Amino acid sequence: MATFLNQWNPKLLQWDTNGEDSNRTRTGYKVRLRWSASQRKSIAVGDRIFLGTVGQHPKGIIASGHATSPSFKGDHWQDPAKKPTNYNEIQFDTILTPDMVMLREHLLDGPLGGVHWCHQSGGLEIPHAAAALLEERWSDYLDSIGFGRPEFRFKTLSTFDSETAS
């Protein structure tokens, strides 16, 4: 299983259901959303996905999940006249609201220091050593803000389907 970083830029795309989606994951449900991986075609079912925030503060990690579909082409999320982009369906186990983002300052040392966190497009592969450390830091961070570690939040395997795309 590989680990990838996709991005969300709130300046370019509103996420109207973010608060609801965050509450769902906090209470033990997974939320499935279609998300752009830019031109990355190699994301496979089961790959780990982290969602970063770019474009405005706070910048950092806002969500995590797993790909539930192989990559597929679709109209560009911002403008269908632009070059098509690649998407995956992602089952998010954690979605934070922008005020809870794990800031980039937690991601700049050791193997994490080599990851280009501010990359503007999605589909950036995170090296294995950095991904392992990211998982550890992410779980610790979720605990520290009272969100809870993903492995303790899932009361059910139910999935809430949303039409939100980015």
C-alpha positions as CSV (number, residue, x, y, z in Angstrom):
1,M,0.0,0.0,0.0
2,A,1.3,3.4,-1.0
3,T,0.6,6.7,0.7
4,F,-0.4,9.9,-1.2
5,L,-1.0,13.5,-0.5
6,N,-4.0,15.2,-2.2
7,Q,-4.8,18.9,-1.6
8,W,-7.7,21.1,-0.9
9,N,-7.5,24.8,-1.6
10,P,-10.4,26.6,0.2
11,K,-9.8,29.7,-2.0
12,L,-10.7,27.7,-5.1
13,L,-13.3,25.2,-3.8
14,Q,-15.9,25.5,-1.1
15,W,-16.4,22.4,1.0
16,D,-20.0,23.0,2.1
17,T,-20.3,19.7,4.0
18,N,-17.0,19.9,5.8
19,G,-18.5,20.5,9.3
20,E,-21.0,17.7,8.8
21,D,-18.4,15.4,7.3
22,S,-16.1,16.1,10.2
23,N,-18.8,15.3,12.7
24,R,-19.5,12.0,10.9
25,T,-15.9,10.8,11.1
26,R,-15.6,12.0,14.7
27,T,-18.6,9.8,15.6
28,G,-17.3,6.6,14.0
29,Y,-18.6,6.8,10.4
30,K,-16.5,7.0,7.2
31,V,-17.3,9.5,4.5
32,R,-16.8,8.7,0.9
33,L,-15.9,11.6,-1.4
34,R,-14.5,11.9,-4.9
35,W,-11.2,13.8,-4.8
36,S,-8.8,14.9,-7.5
37,A,-5.4,13.4,-7.7
38,S,-4.4,15.8,-10.6
39,Q,-2.5,13.8,-13.2
40,R,-1.6,10.9,-10.9
41,K,-3.0,7.6,-12.4
42,S,-1.4,5.1,-10.1
43,I,-3.5,5.4,-6.9
44,A,-5.0,2.0,-6.3
45,V,-7.8,0.7,-4.1
46,G,-6.5,0.5,-0.5
47,D,-3.8,3.2,-0.9
48,R,-3.6,5.6,2.0
49,I,-4.6,9.2,1.3
50,F,-3.9,12.3,3.3
51,L,-5.5,15.6,2.4
52,G,-3.5,18.7,2.9
53,T,-4.7,22.4,2.8
54,V,-3.0,24.9,0.5
55,G,-3.8,28.4,-0.6
56,Q,-4.6,30.0,2.7
57,H,-3.9,29.6,6.4
58,P,-4.0,27.3,8.2
59,K,-1.9,25.0,6.0
60,G,-1.4,21.4,7.0
61,I,-3.3,18.1,7.1
62,I,-7.1,18.1,7.3
63,A,-8.2,14.6,6.5
64,S,-7.1,11.0,6.0
65,G,-8.6,7.9,4.4
66,H,-8.2,5.1,1.8
67,A,-8.8,5.0,-1.9
68,T,-11.9,2.8,-2.7
69,S,-11.6,3.1,-6.4
70,P,-8.8,3.0,-8.9
71,S,-8.0,6.3,-10.6
72,F,-10.4,7.4,-13.3
73,K,-10.5,10.4,-15.6
74,G,-13.2,13.1,-15.3
75,D,-13.9,16.7,-16.2
76,H,-11.7,19.2,-14.3
77,W,-13.3,20.0,-10.9
78,Q,-12.9,23.7,-11.4
79,D,-13.6,24.2,-15.2
80,P,-14.7,21.4,-17.6
81,A,-13.0,23.4,-20.4
82,K,-9.6,22.7,-18.7
83,K,-7.6,19.5,-19.2
84,P,-9.4,16.5,-17.6
85,T,-8.1,15.3,-14.3
86,N,-7.8,12.0,-12.4
87,Y,-10.0,11.2,-9.5
88,N,-10.4,8.5,-6.8
89,E,-13.2,7.7,-4.5
90,I,-11.8,8.1,-1.1
91,Q,-13.3,6.7,2.1
92,F,-12.2,9.2,4.7
93,D,-11.8,7.9,8.3
94,T,-10.9,11.4,9.6
95,I,-12.0,14.9,8.4
96,L,-11.2,17.9,10.5
97,T,-12.6,21.4,10.2
98,P,-10.1,24.2,9.1
99,D,-9.7,25.4,12.7
100,M,-8.4,21.9,13.7
101,V,-5.8,21.4,10.9
102,M,-2.6,19.7,11.9
103,L,-0.2,22.5,11.0
104,R,2.8,22.0,8.7
105,E,5.1,22.8,11.6
106,H,4.5,19.3,12.8
107,L,5.7,17.9,9.4
108,L,9.0,19.5,8.8
109,D,11.6,17.3,10.6
110,G,13.1,13.9,9.9
111,P,11.8,12.0,6.9
112,L,8.8,14.3,6.8
113,G,11.1,17.2,6.0
114,G,11.6,15.8,2.5
115,V,8.0,15.9,1.6
116,H,6.8,18.8,-0.6
117,W,3.7,19.7,1.6
118,C,2.9,22.8,-0.4
119,H,2.6,21.1,-3.7
120,Q,-0.4,22.7,-5.4
121,S,-1.8,19.6,-7.1
122,G,-2.8,16.2,-5.6
123,G,-1.3,12.8,-6.1
124,L,2.1,13.4,-4.5
125,E,3.5,10.0,-3.3
126,I,4.8,10.1,0.3
127,P,7.9,8.0,0.8
128,H,7.5,5.0,3.1
129,A,9.5,6.3,6.0
130,A,7.8,9.6,6.0
131,A,4.4,7.9,5.7
132,A,5.0,5.8,8.8
133,L,6.0,8.8,10.8
134,L,3.0,10.8,9.4
135,E,0.6,8.1,10.6
136,E,2.2,8.2,14.1
137,R,2.1,12.0,14.3
138,W,-1.5,12.1,12.9
139,S,-2.8,9.7,15.5
140,D,-1.0,11.6,18.3
141,Y,-2.3,14.9,17.0
142,L,-5.9,13.6,16.8
143,D,-5.6,12.4,20.4
144,S,-4.2,15.8,21.5
145,I,-7.1,17.8,20.1
146,G,-9.7,15.4,21.5
147,F,-10.8,14.0,18.1
148,G,-9.6,10.5,19.0
149,R,-7.5,8.0,17.1
150,P,-9.3,6.5,14.1
151,E,-8.9,2.9,15.4
152,F,-11.0,3.8,18.4
153,R,-13.7,5.8,16.7
154,F,-15.2,3.3,14.4
155,K,-18.4,1.9,15.8
156,T,-19.6,0.8,12.4
157,L,-18.4,0.2,8.9
158,S,-21.2,2.2,7.5
159,T,-20.3,4.7,4.9
160,F,-22.1,8.0,4.3
161,D,-22.0,8.8,0.6
162,S,-21.6,12.4,-0.4
163,E,-21.6,14.0,-3.9
164,T,-18.9,16.5,-2.9
165,A,-16.0,16.5,-5.3
166,S,-12.9,18.5,-5.5
